Amino acid sequence: MKRFYKIFPYILIIFSQFACQVLKKTASEKKVKDSSQTAGMAPTAQEVKPVNVVNTEPVGLTVGTNEVKVSELKHELEKMMVNDSVSADKALEQVIQDQRIVAEAKRRGYDNSEEYKEELQTYNGLLAEAYLTDSATIKYLLKETYDWMLQEVRASHIMYQISEFANPADTAAIYNKLIDIRRRALEGEDFGVLAQQFSQDKKTSGKGGELGWFSALQLVYPLEKAAFNIAVGQVSMPIRTKAGYHLVKVLERRPNSGKVWVQHILKAVPPNSSDSLGKAKFQIDSLYTALTKGAKFEVLCEQYSDDYKTRKNQGYLPVFGIGTREETAFEQAAFSLKVGEFSKPVRTSAGWHIIRLAKKIPLESYEVLLPKLKEKVVTDSRGELVRENALNRMKKDMQFVEYPDIVKKAIESADTNLVKKKWGYALNGPITNSTIFSIGKNEIKAKAFFDYVMERQLVERIPTGYSAISWMRSLYKKFVDKNVKEYAETHLAEINSDFRLLMQEYSTSFLKMQLMNDFVFEKSVADTLGQRAFYEKNKGNYRMSERMFGSLIVAKDAKTLGQVREVFKKGVPYSLNSTMRTPLYYDKYASELTPDHKKILATLLEIMRINKGYIVEIGGYADQNENTSNSAERIEKVKEFLVANGLPIERIIENDFAKTKRADRFDWTKNQRVMFVFYSNSKKDVEKRFNRKEANAVTIEDGYFKKGDNKYINAFKWEIGSQSVIKDGKYIELSVERIEPARYKTLREARGQVLVDYQKQLEKQLYEELENRYPVKINREELDKALEAKK
């Protein structure tokens, strides 16, 4: 598998190209039904006639004994002409070259290797996913879902439970019951009362079927589709979900409220306790009064909130939107506030809350939400629609034919033994060897389905409420889907010309990469003697021009230039004129580090981690009334901490000032301290020091320079020493330590360039060898006709 990772970027490119082709082709052939049909209906899979592969077309190119059909050659040429912006002749040269390499790879048996077969199988699976996914439905659902997210709906429903795979007669009976209930609602009966009478959703029936306020992605897709596509006050036709049949009535509709970020203070109430006038209510009222008088919310939260998960975090809760919290009272109170406002006490099942709105977050744009939407669309109940549409399309593509009588008898062969996981069948039963469905030329017998049932009954859990017949129907659908997908993956090249061409392209690319790796890329890296010989023969191509080593200072004025000079004159480490803002202050005679000291030192360690050139001076101080040794002890403890936490000792300077530098004559506590001053070995850090107050006040470069590197270097004489000039209003100084004459680069210095050139030579030699081994014949007439037809 290791070669797969070397060419994985190429795989991704081809995969994305094919996905785009599938999307474009599908989108162009599908048309979404207009709004006169059931509102919000997603498009069904389009009917695509199977593509039969016909190999009677003329040959466009022969390389050795390998023949390339005109259509395949035309496809390759047009792709190169568009993607690489090359002429038809140049593209043809590249195709011939690729074909020669592939022919040589096959001659050497690369296409029979296990590695090649494994890579091709892996790529086939990756690429097949693009075809086996209904891209057009996904695209439609993404836009539809976001359009729904722009709104919020309040609705009620009435539900009758029935298995997804129930007997058709039972399904029809439930459907007709809901039709009758709907008629009564339309004639004026109260929908809420009807929900209390008939709905089998125990969670909502007592509330008149009330679902509350919600936006998209909060209910199963069929219910959302009904809720977002019928008018306020209307009642839907019966809607089928996995749970059963539903009627949906839309009560209100409004724009999306966005999301809120809130803090809360909780006074908990034990479960099953009313406590409307008890201790918790008294406490929450007292806290509310304190807030109205100006008390700080965060302080009261930390001291008094019973939510121990959030009290140390100022009471902040995760961001939430409408319809996402179990407690509607809490949600309503939160969304009614303005930013910075706090609510009156709100009762929930947890107790009493005071809620403060910290931030209101509007709905993000479609582009921002798109990644999350894609993930949701393919994983929630919409994903089932995507998969179903894809399977329906595949069935049509692959000429799926089902035999209803055999299917009916096979399903009816289920009995109570299936529920007990002991079901079996007769090998010579009346339908065992009958075809239950066919895919292309493959006939699937009932026996294969029965074997599948016997296997799955042992490992699958029987869904609650399923009869033996219901479960048999469920297993039959899974069996069909499994066979359709497996057939599609195996025969995709036969039914989809785009897929076939891309698989051929990948095969060519993989074989080409293998051969080029073995005879050019990997060979050139491993052949150190060949590199040396090539370098010696072509040494003149690898020259180092005359260079000088020094530093260049470009300052805004003479004063700044002088200040930079002074810093450099003192030598390394260079002073950065910068200190830690917060020293470490100590109690009298103390030297041990406190938790607050360690927090400051953690900040210091982060500064040193970010700034690799920094050196820190630890300055220890003592008050006049302390012992002289106290400052040294403080330095030692700080140094031990810094070194123990990863700071190299080489980046530390110790300076014991003892009692020599008082910070304050009267406040002795300020004298008992450790201070930190920063230095650096890097001239770039000095540049940052001078640019803190004014950007671009100084530019400092050091290292090697050659003539022509920049306009400032060109203004100086090429000699050792320091020189100053004024150019373009800048004050410039160049200090040259040494000048190195022009010379040949060593092999080590030139290795990268030598390796590239050596690979080019090996590649040229390989192409010359293949040109002699594989003669070319071009069917120019047929090829010109094909390209002209495209124009």
N, C-alpha and C positions, 0 to 999 in steps of 0.2 A: 504493500500500500504506500510505501514512502514516495514513489514517483507521483502518485496522485496529488500529494501536497505540493510538489514542485510546479504542477500545472493547474492547481486549483483555481488561481485567478482567471485562467483562460476558460475553465469550466463555467465560472460565474458569468463571464461575458456572454458566452453562447447561451447559457440558460436564460439570462435576462432578455437576450434577443428573441429567443423562441417564445418566452412568455408574452413579450410585446406583440409578436406576430399573432399568437393565439387570441390575445385580447382585441387587437385591431380587427382581425378577421371575424371573430365572434360578434363584436359590437356592430360591425357593418352589416352583418346578416340578420341580427336580431332587432326587432322594433318593439318597444314597450307599448303595450296596449293602452289606448287613450282612456281618459277619465270617465267615459261613458260606461266602461266596464266596471267591475268591482274595484272601488277606489283603493289605491295602494298596492294592487296586485303586482308581485314581482314577475318578470318575464319567465316564461317556461323555456325549456331547452329547444333550440331550433333543430329542424330536421336537416341533416347533412347526408347527402347520398354517399355511400361507400366509394372510396377511390380504389379502383382496380389497377394494379401495377401492370403496365404494358411495356414490354422490352423490345418492341419492334421499331422503335424510333432510330434514326440514323446516329452513327458514331461521330462525334465531333473532334475527338482527339485520341490518338493511339501513342502510348509511351511504352516502348518495349513491346510486351504482349498485352499490356493493360489497356482496356478501352473505356473511354469516358463518353457517355451519351451527351447529345447536344443540349438537352434540357439541364443536365447537371453542370455542364461546362458553362452554359449561359448564366446559370444561377451564381456560380463562383465568380465569374468575370464581373457581373453587374454589382455584386456585393463589394468587391475590391474597388471598383470604379467609384462607388458611392462613398464607402467608408474610408478609403485611403486616398481618394482624389487622384487616381492614376489613369493613364490612357488605357484603351483596350489592349494595345500591344504589350504594354508593361504588365498589365494584369495577366495576360496570356503567358508571358515569360515566367511569372511567379507560379502560375498553376503548373506549368511544365516542370519547373524546378521541384515543386512539392511532390508531383507525381513520380518523378525519378527517385526522390528520397524514399517515398512510400514503397516503390517497387523494390528498392534495395533492402529496406527493412523487412519486407515479406520474403525476399530471397534468403535472408539470414534467419528467418523463422521467428521474428519478433511477434508476428500475429498469432502464433501458436503457443506463446508462453502463457503460463497461468496468470502472470502479472497483467498482461494485456486483457485477458478474458475477464479478470476481476475488475479492472478499471472500466471496461466497457459496460459491464453489468451494473456497476455503481452509477455510472453516468446515465445509463438508460433509466434507472429508477429515479434519479434526480430530474431528468428532463421530462419523464412521463408525468410527473406531478403537475407540470404546467398545463398539460392537456387534460389530465383527469380532474382538474379543478375548473368549475364553471366561472371563469373570470368575469364574464358579462354580468352574471347575477351578483357577484361580490361588488362590482362597481356600482350597480343599481342600488344595492342595499346600503352601501356606504353613504350615498347621497340622500337616500330616503331617510335613513336613521338620523343624519344630522338635521334634516328639515324638521323631523319630529322633535329633536332636542331643542329647537327654537321655541317650542310650546310646552305648556303643562296642562294636563287634563285631570279633571275630577270625574270619576265614573263609578257606576255600580254594576254588579253582574249577578246573574242567576246561573248556577251550574248543576248539571246532572252528570254524575260519574258514570263512565263506561270505559271498558278496556279498549285500547288502541286497536286490538285485533279481535274484537268481539264479533259474534255472529251477525251477519248483515241484517237479519230480521230484527234483532235486538237493537242494533244501531238505528235502523229506520224508525223503530217505535219511540226511542228517546228523542230523535230529531222531531218527530211529529208532535210529541208532548210540548217541546219548546216552541214549536210553531204556534200551538194553541195558546200558550202563556203569552207569547209575543202579541198575538191578536188581542188578548184581553188588555194588555198594557196599552196598545195603540187605541183601544176603544175607551180608554179613560181610567182603568183601574190603576191604583198606586203601585209603581214598580217596586218600591221598598217593601210594601205589604206582601206583594207576590214573592219577593225574595225570601221573606221570613217564612212564608208558607211552603215554598217548593225548593229553594236552593239547598244543595247538599254540601256546600262549602261551609263547614262549621265555623270557620274563622270569621266570615263576613255575614252570614245569614242573619245573625242576631242584630246586626247594624243595618238591616235593609239592603244587604249586598254591597255596602259602601267599600270601595277600594281606596278612597282618599285621593290626594293629589299625587301625580307621578309624571315623569317625563320618559323619554325613550330609554330602552335597555333596562327597564325595571320590571316588566312583565314578560311572559312568554310572547313570542313574536305574533302569533295569530290574534291574541287579545289586543296587543298594541296596535296592530293594523286596523282592527275594528274601531278602537277608541280614537285614533288619530284621523280616521277617514269618514266618520259620520258626523252629522251636525249636532250641535247642542240640543238636547231634548229628544233626540231620535233613539230608537232601539234597533240594534243590529239583527240580522238574520242569525240563526244558530251558527256558532263558531266552533270548529273542532280543534281540540288540543289533545295531548297524550292523556290528560286527566279525564276528558269527557267532552260534553257539549256545553256551550255558554251562550247566554244572551248578554249583551253589553249595552248599557244606557249611559250616554255622555251627559253629565250634569252641568259642568262649567269648563271653560277654556280660557287660558291667559298666556302672555309671553313668559318665556323662561326667567326664573328668578335668580339664576346663577347659583353660587355656593356661598356659604358663610363660614367664617372662622371665629369661634366664640370661646370665651372663658366661662367657667361656672363655679359657684360655691354650692356645695351639697350639704344638707343636713338630712342624714339617712333616717328612714322610717322602716321599722321591721316589717317583713312581709305579712300580709293579711291584717295589718293594723290601720285603722282609719286615721288616728292621730291628727284630726283636723284642728283640734285645739290643744294638742299635747305639747310635750317638751320641744320636739323638733320645730313645730310651727312657731312657738314662742321665740326660739333661738333665731330662726330665719328672719322673723319680723324685726328682731333687734338688730341683726346684721344689715337689713335693708334700711332701717332708720339711720344707722351709722353711715352708710353709703350716701344717703341723701344729705347728710351733714358734712360731707367732704372727706370721709375716711377713704384710704387708698384700697382699691379692690384687691390688688395683689397681696397686700399685707393681711387683710382679713381672710383671704383664701388660704394663705399659708398657715395661719393660726387656727382657723376654725372649720375648714372644709372637711367633710367626712369622705371625700373621694381621695384616697391615699395615693392613687396612681397619678393624679394631676396636681395635687396641692403644692408639691415642690416645684412644679412647672407653671406656677401662677394660674392654675386652673384651665389651661388651654386644652381643648379637645381637637381631634382630627377634623379637617375641613369636611363639610357634608352639604348635600343638596336636598331639594324637595323630594319627599317620598322615600328617603333612605334610612330614616330612623323609625324604630318601633313606636316610640312615644310621640304621637302627633302634637300633643300639647307643648312639649319642649321645642319641637320643630317650628310650630306656628309662632311661639314667642320669640324665637331667635330671628326669624325672618321679618318680624314686625318692627325690629329695632333699627335705629340709625347707628352709624359707626360711632363708638364711644359711649352709647347709651347702655343702661342696664335695666333689666326687667323687674317687675314686681315678683314676689315669690310665685313659682310655678310648681304645681303638684304632678309628679309622675309615680310610677310604681316603685321607683327607688327612694323617693322621698321628696323633699322640697329643694328647689333650685333658685338661685338668682343667676341670671344669664347676662353677660356683657358681650356686645358685638365688637370684635376687634377689627374685622376686615370683611368687606363684601367683595366677592370675586365674580366678575361677569363670565358668561360662557365664552370659551376660547373659540378662535376661528376654526373653520373646517380644516385648513392646512395644519394647524397646530394639533388638532385632535385626531388627525388621520391615522397615525400609527396605533393609537389606542383603539380607535374604531375598528381598524382592520383586525386586531386581535379579538375584539368582542364579536364581530360579525361572523368570524369563522369558528368561534367556540361556543356561543350561546345557541338558543333555539334557531336563530337564523342560519347557523352552520348546517343544520339538518336540511334546510331548503336548498342551500348551495350544493350539498352532496347529492340530494335527490335529483336536482336538475342535471347535474353532471352525469349521474347514472342513467337518467332517461336519454340524454344525448348519446351516451355511449351505446345504449341498447339500439338506438336507431342507426348509428354508424355501423354497428357490427351485425345488423340484421337479426336482432333477437326475436325469436318466435316462441310463444308460450302455448301449451296445449291445456286449455281450461278444464276439460273433463278429467284429465289425468291429475292435474293440480288439485281439483276438488276431491277426488277419491284419495289422493295421498294425504291430504289434510284430515279427511274424515277417518283415516285409519288410526288416528290417535285415540287412545282410551285412558282410563285412570292410571294405568301403569306408567304413562309418561310423567304424570305428576309425582309418582312414587320413584321415578328414575329407574324403572325396570322394563321400559317399553322395548319391544322387539318386532321383527317382521319376518314373513315367510320368504325364503329365497326364491321360491317358485310361485309367489303370489300373483294375482291377476294383473297387477300393473307394475310389478317390480322391475321388469325389463322393458317397460314402455318408456318412450321419450317424454320427459316432463317439460323440457324446453330445449331450444337449440340456439347456439351462438355461432354465427358464420356457418362453417361446415361441421362444427362440433355438436354432437347430439348428447345431451345430458340425460341419463336414465333416472327413473324414480329410485332405483337402488342406490345411486350416489347420494341422493337426498336422504334416504333412510339411514345410510351409514353416517352421514353428517349428524342426523338427529340422535342416533345412538351415542355418538361421541360427545355432543354438546349437552345431552341431558345429565351427564355425569359431572360436568364442571360448571354449568350455568345455574344461577339462582332463579327460581321461578318467580316472576313478578307477582306481587300481592294482588289477589282477585282474579288471576288468570285461570281459566279452565284449561283442560288438556287441548282442546281445539284451538283456543286463543294462542296458547304457547306454540302449538304446531304452526300456526300462521306466521307468528313472529319468527320462528326458526326458518321457515321457508323464505321469507323476505331476506334474512341475513344470508342464506345460502345462495340466492339469486345474485345479490349484490356482490358477494365474494367472488362468484364465478365470472360475473361481468367485468369486474375490476382486474382480475387475474388475466382474463383473455385480452383485455385492452392493453395491459402492460406487455404481454407477449407478442401481440400482433399489431402494435401501434404503427410500426413502420409500413405495414401493408395498407392501412386505412388513412394515413395522414402523410401527405407528401412533404410537408414542412418538417415534420419529425424525422422522416427518413433522411432528408438532405442534411439535417443537423447532426444526426448520428454518424453519417458518412464523414461529415466535416470533422467531428470529434475524433473518429477513428484515424483519419488522415493526420490530424494534429498530434495525436498521441504517438503514433508510429514515427512521425517526423521528429518529435521531441526526443524519443528514445534513441534514435540513430544519431541525432545531432549531439546529444549528451555523451554518447559513447565515443564518437569519432571527432568531436570538436570541443565541446565545453569541458566535460570532465577530463578528457585526455589532456587538454591544454593546461589545466590546473595541476594534474598529477605529474606531467612530463617536465620536471625541473631542468633536466639536461637539455631538452628541446628549447625551453625558455632561454637558458644561458646561451645556447648556440645562436638562437634568433637575435638575442640582444647584441652579441659580439658582432654579428654580421650587419646589424642595422643601428649600431651605436650612434651614428651621426644624427639619427632622428630624436635622440633623447639628450638634449643639451640644457644645461643650466646657465642662464645669462648672468652677467655680472650683477652682484647684489651687495647691499650694505646692511649692516645690523645696527640698529639704534632706535631712537624714539622721536616722534614728531608731536609737537604741541601746537595747537591752533587756538588762540585766545581772542576774546572780543576786544581787549584793550591791553595796554602795557602793564597796568597795575595787576590785572589778573594773571598775566604771563609771569610777572615777578613773583607772585604768591605761589604759583605752581612750582617755579624753580626752587623756592625756599623749601617746599615740602620734599622735593626730590633730593635736594642737597643734603638733608639730614639722613638720607638713606632709608633702607627697609628695616623694620616695617614702617610704612608711610602713615603719618597721622591723618585720621579722617575727621578730627575735630568733632567727634560724636560720642555721646555717652548714653547709657541706659537712663531713661527718665526717672525710674524708681530705684533708689539705692536700697540696700538691706539695712534696716535699723534694728539695733539690739538693746535689750535691757542691760543694766550695769553689770559688768564683768562677764556677761553671757557671750558664748560663741557657737552654741548648738543651733542648727537650722530649724526654724519653725515651719508649719505647713504654709504660711503666707510667704516665707522666704523661698520655699520650693516652687511655688507658683511663679514667682518672679524669675527664678532660675530656669524654669521650663520655657518661659518666653525667650530668655537669653539663648538657650540651646536651639530653639527654632530659628532665631536670627542667624546663628552661626551655621546652622544646617543649610539655610537658603543662600548665604553669602560665603562661598567656599574659600575666598581669599582672606576673610577676616581673621584677625588675631585680637584677643580680648585681654586687656590689662585689668587684673583684680587688685584694686587699691584698698588696703585695710587702714582704718582710722580708729583711734581711741580718744576718749575724753581725758582732760587733765586729771580727773579724780579716779581714773581707772589705772590698772596695771599696764606697764609698757608692753607686756607680752600679749595682751588681749587682742590687739589688731592682727598680730601674726597668727594667732589661733583661729581668728575669723577667716583669714585668707586660706588657711589650710583646709578648714571644713568645706568652704565653697569649692576649692580646687578638687577635693576628693569627690564631691557630689557631681561636678561637671565631668570629670574623667570617668567615673562609674557609669555615667549616662551617655558615653560614647564620644566625648570631645577629646581629641588627641592632646596630649600634654604639650606638644610642639606649638599649639595654637593658643597657649596661655602665657601671659607675662604676670609675674607677681611683683607687687610694689608695696612695701610696708611703710606707710607714712607715719605710723604711730601717733604721737601727739603733736606733730609739727604743723598740721593744717586743720584748724578748727572751722567748722561750718557755721557756728553761732556762738558768740561769747556768753550768751545768757541761757540759751536752751541747750543743755548738755546732752539731751537725748539725740539731737541731730549730729553730734560728734561721734557717737558710738555707731559706726556704719561701715559698710563695704560698698564701694562704687565701681562701676565698670566703664572703661574707656575703650573705644574701638580703634584698631589700626588695621592695615592691610598690606599684603605683599603684592597686590595687583594695582597697576597704574589705572586700570579701568575704574576701580573703586574710588581713586582720587578724582577721576573725571566726574563721577556721580556726586562727590562731595561739593565740587564747585558748581555743579548744575542744579543743586537743590533749590536755590532761590531764583535762578534765572536759567531757563532751558537753553542749551547750546552755547553757554558761556565759554565752555572749553571742550575741545576734542583732543584726545590723547591716543596715539597709536604707537605700539612698539613691536619690534620683531624685524623680519627681513623686508627690505624694499628693493625694488628694481626700477630702473628708469622707465618713466611712462606710467607708473602706478597711479599717480594723481597729479594735479596741477601744482600742488605745493612742493612735492618732491622735485619736480622739474625746475623749480626756481632756485635750487641750491647747487653749489659746487659739489662734486663727487670726491670728498676728502674727509679724513678723520678729524673729529673735533666738533665744536658747537658753532652754529651759524644762526643768525636771526635776520628775518626780512619782514616787511609789511606788504601784504598783497590782498587786494580786494577788501581793504579796510580791516583785515585781520592781522594780529601780531603772531608771527610764526617762528618757532625755534626747532631746529633739527640738531640732534646730538648723535654723532656717528661714532660707534665703538670700533668697528672694523669694516673693511671692504674685502669681499671675496671675489676673485676673478672668475670669468666665465670658464665652465668646464663641462665635461660629460657627466650626466647623472649616473650614479651607481645603479646596479640592477635593483637593489633594494628600493632606492628612491623612485625608480621608473617602473617598478613591477606592475602596477595597475595598468599603465599604458602599454607596456610590453605584452601583458596577458591579452589585452583586447586585440592588439595587432597580430599576435601569434594565432589567436582564434580565427581572425580573418584569413590568415594564410592557410590554416588547416581547412577552413570552409571552402576556400577557392580550390584547393587541391581535391577535395571531395567532389565538388561540382564538376571539375574537369574529368575526373574518373567516371562519374555517373553519366556524363554527356556521351562518352565513348561507348559505355555499356548499354545505354537505353536510347536508341534512335527514336525520333519523333515524326509522326505523320499527322498533319492538320487537315481536317475537312473544311477548308476555308469557305466553300460555297454554302454549305449548310449552316455554318456558324454565322456568316454574314447575314444570312436570311433571318436567323433567329434574333440577332441583335438589332437588325433593321425593323423587325416586327415590333420590338419593344418601343422603338422611337415613335 
